[in-house]
Every structure is written in C-alpha cells, then in structure tokens.
C-alpha cells in the first residue's frame, strides 16, 4: 500500500489562506513524523515594456521585500517535534518552481491554499494551485481558508471512485492515511445519467436499469474495498447525478474530514468522474482535498 508522506512541501504567499494551509501542513508533518519544507516563490520581472531604469527601481523594491519574506519564513508557527526547512526561490512561474522544488527535495506531498492574492505583490495561489495539481510529481493537498481542520486528526475520508487506475491510486493513498490516523474510508461512486433534450422522447436510464447499475456499482465498490483497502474500516455508497455536484454535496455535510480524489479518470462515454471534475470539486469543496495523480 502507498506509504504516508515523509517530506512535505508547503507553498506560501503569506496570505491568510496560505497561513491556514501551512498550519495543516505542520500538523500533518507532526502526525506523520515528516520533514516540513516551507517554500515561497519570488516572481522575477520579465516585462519587455519596461526600460532599464524602471527595472532597476522595481528590482530594488523586490529585494527589500525579499528580505522581509526571508524573516517571515524563518519564523513559522509552533514547530514542536517537526523538522522545518525554509526555501525562498526565484522564478518566472510559481507553479513551475513549486513542482521543480518538490522534485529536487524529493517531497511526497505538497500542501497549498486554494486562493491567494495577485497583482503587484506577485502572489501566486488560486489558479496556480490548479496548475500545480495538474503537473506536480507528488499528491497535492489543497486547503481553503474556510476549510474545517479537525483538531484531533482525520477520522473520516471520502474517496470518489470511478474504477479507473487513476482513481484506484487515490484509493490506495486514502488507505495509507486511514491506517495512519485510524480513520474510516467511504468509497463513493456517482452514476451519471445520459440526459437528452425532452423532444427526443427517450429515457436511456429508466428506474429499473438505474437500480441494476447501482447494485452492480455497489458490488464493484465492495470488491475494490477488499482489494485496495485491506485492514481499513470502509463503507461503500452509490448515488445518481452529476459527479462534481454530488461529491461537493457529500463533502458539505459533517460526515467527512478529508476528500481524496484522482486527477484523471475514464472516458466521457464511460461516465468520466475524475479529471476536470476533480478541478471543479477543488474549486468548490470546503474540505481539505488530496489530489492524487497516477
């Protein structure tokens, strides 16, 4: 089974959202006995419309700001029992630097906020987070500012499963975390009906067929649970509807502490669950979300 993280990279832009995510990274590092690497990316100027004098002035301002950022990086929150390292790296693309630093440090988990500031400060969270999710060499845990962070650790994990290998990899990661936290895992499959305009006068998924599909899906989920989650307390659940909406609705309840999803899935014909759906859930889900690429 997939091992739990031993080197965690927390990307920060010093915003409230990033600070909230950094607290989550610190608690995970403490729980897993992992190293914590805190990274800030200083975006370099690459504007051909600025003359040399303007570039020099802006560079001086950036160097002054960089000194303050180094001080901020050197003073993280309570680090009892956690080995913490700080990194300030210059680059033209925050997402590229985060992924490259993750690979260079051999980190096996990235933690990021899902929103951040933009503009003159060259701060990088928000859409950059989605880019990192798509390209990073390690799973990415995204944390919104309003995300609920359980004080007693993760105890209930929601794992959408579409039976693809990408999704199975996410299930394995969820199993490793569940064993580490003594948590329960709910495997969750969404049957997406094919909908046509009313004038077609056709129902491709009548109630009887929907019932059979749900029954077969429950059997397949139970088989996946037995094969992929040995030793983990599990539940299986099948619902009908739009995948992203159903997953977000389930996460909005108080039933779970963490969502674990694969970032790719089956083809559209096979009722695609992951891929773009994962990004949709990422933007809307208030729970911390662990995105796993196969």
N, C-alpha and C positions, 0 to 999 in steps of 0.2 A: 504494500500500500504506500501511497505517496507520503513522504516524510513531512514533518512540520518545519516551518522556516527557521533557519539558523542565523541568517543575516538579513535584516530588514532595512530597506531604504525608504526614508520619509522625506518626500519633496515638500518644501515650504516656500511661501512667498511672504510670510509673516502676517498674513491676514488672519481674521478671526476663524475663518473656515479652515485654513491650513493649520492653525494652532490647535483646533479641535481634532483634526486628523492626526496631528503629532502626538496628542495625548493618547489616542487609540493605539498608535504605533508603539509608544512607550509601554503601555500596559501589555500589549502582545509580546513585546520583547521580554518583559519581565515574566510573563506566563510561560513562554516557550524557552526561556534561558538563551535568548538570541542576542547577537550584537545589533545595535541600532546605529545606522548611518543617516545623519540629517543633512540634506542637500538643499542648497539654494543656487539657482542658476542666474548669473548676472548676464543679461542680454547685451551683446555688443551692438554698437551702432553700425548700420550698413545702409546709409541713405546717400545715394549719388547726387541728390539735390542740395546737400549741404556743402558750403565751402570749407576750406581748411580751418579758418578761424572759428567758425561755428562748431565744427567737430572738436576742436581743441577745448573750447569752453564747456561743451557738453561732456567731454571725457573727464574734465576736472570735476564736474558735478557728480559723475558716476563714481569716480574714485573716492570722493568724500562719502557718498552714500555707501560704497562698498565697505569702508572702514566701520561704519555703524552696523552694517549687516554682519560683519565678522564678529563684532562684540555680541550681537544678538544670538548668533549661532553658538557662541561659547557659553551661553547661559540658558540652557534648556530647563525644562521643569524638573521636578524631583526625579533623580536618576538612580535611586537606591537599587542595588542588585542588577543594574544594567550597564553593560559596556557601551559607551556612547562615543561616536566619532562624528566630526562635522566636516562638511565639504562645501566650499564656495567655488563654483566652476563657471568660467566664462564661455559663452557660445552664442550662435546666431539663432538657434532653435531650442526652446526649453524642452520640448518633447524628445528631440534627438539626444540632448545632453542627458536627460533622465534615463533614457534607455541605454545609452552608452555607458553611463556611470554604473548602472545596475549590472551590466555585463562585466565591466572592469573589476568591480568589487565582488563579483560572484554572489550577488544578493539573490535570494529566492523569494522575496516578497517586496512589492512596492506599495506604500500607503500614501494616498493623496486625497485632498479635498476635492469636491466636485464643482466648486465655484470659486472665483477669485477676482481680483481687480485687474483692469487693463489700462492702457494709455501710457502716460509719461513715465509711470513707475516701472514699466516693462514687467509687470507681474503676470504670472503665467497659468493660473489654474482656470477651470472652466472647460472650454473646448479642447484645450491642451490635454486635459485628463483623458478625454475620449481618444485622442491620438495615441497617448501612452498605452491605453488599454488595448488598442489595435496592434501595437508594434513592440511592446516591451517583451523581453526574453523571460519574464517571470510573471506570476499572477499579480494582479493589481487590486488592492482593497481601496475602494472609494468611500469617502465619508462626507456626508453633507453636514452643514452647520447645525441643522435641526435633527441630525441623526441621534437616535437613542443609543447610548453606550452603556450596557449593563455593568454595574459596579462589581458584580460577583462573577463576571466572565460569561462566555457564550454557553447557553444551555439548550437552545432550540434553533436548528438550522433548516432553512427552506432551500431545497435544491430542485429547480425546474429540470426535467429530464425529457429529451426527445429521442432517446435511444441511439443517437449518433456517438461516434467515438469521442468527438469533442466534448459532448455532454457527459459521457462516461468518465472522462478525465476530471471534470468538475466534481462528479460524484466521489471519485477517489480522494480528491483533496478535502472535500467535506467530511469524508470518513476519518481522515487523519486528524483533522481539527476536532471532530466529535470525540475521538478517543482521548485526545489531549485534554479536553475540557469536560469529559464525561457527559457529553451532550447528546440530545436526540436529533435525528435527521428525518425530515419529511420529504420523500421523493414525490414530485408534483408534475403531473403531465396534463397539458392542455390540448384537448381535441378541438381543432379549428374547423368549423363547418364551411363548406364552399357556398358562398352566397351569390345568387344571380338576381338581376332585376325582376320585379314582380311579373312583368309581361311575358317572361319566359315560361311561366306556369310550370315550373319544375322544382321539386324538392329533392336534392341529391343526398340529403342526410335526414331521412324520416326518423321518427322517435324509435322505432324498432331497431333500425340499423345503428342509431346513436347508442342505444343501450348495449348492443353487441360490441361496438367499438370500445365503449367504456369498460366493459367486462374484460375484453382481451387486453386492454391497456393496463388494467389493474393486475392481471396475471403477469404481464411483461415487467411491470414495475416491481412486483414481488420477486421475480426471478433476478432482476438487476440488483435488488437489495441483497439477496442471498449471495450473489456472486461478487459484488463490488464493496459491500459493507459488512464483512464478517466481524462479529463481535460488537457491532454498533446497534443501539436501540433505534429502530426505524418505524416509520409509518408511511403508507402509500396513499395517494389521493389523485383522482382524475376528475377534471371539470371540463365543461364545454364552453367555448367562447374565443375571444381574441387573446392571443397568448400574453402580450405585454400588459393588457388591462387586467387579466386575471391574476398574473403574477404580482403586479403592483397592489391590487386589491387584497391579496393574501398577506402581503408584506405590511399593509396598513393596519392590520389587526395587531393585537397584543400577543399573538401566538408564537412569534419568532424574534430572534435577536440578530440574525445574520442571514443574508441571501448569498448563495454560491451558484454562479452560472458559467457555462461555457460561452465563448465568444463566436463560435461558428456552429452550424448545425446542418440539417438535411436540406434538400432542395425545396423550392416552393411547392412543387407538386406533392411532395411528401409532408406537407404541412410544417414548413420551416418554423422552428421555435427560437433558435439562437441567432447569432449574427447580429443583424440590425435590431432585432428585438431586444437583445442584451443592452444595446446602447439606449434604446427607448426606456427600458427599465432603469438603467443607470441614471438617466436624467430625472426620473420621477420618483424613484424609490427612496423613502426616508430612512430605511435601514442601511447599515453598512453593507456594501455589496462586494464580494470577492469574485472578480472576473478571471477566468482561467482559460488560457489558450492551450490547445493540444500541442 
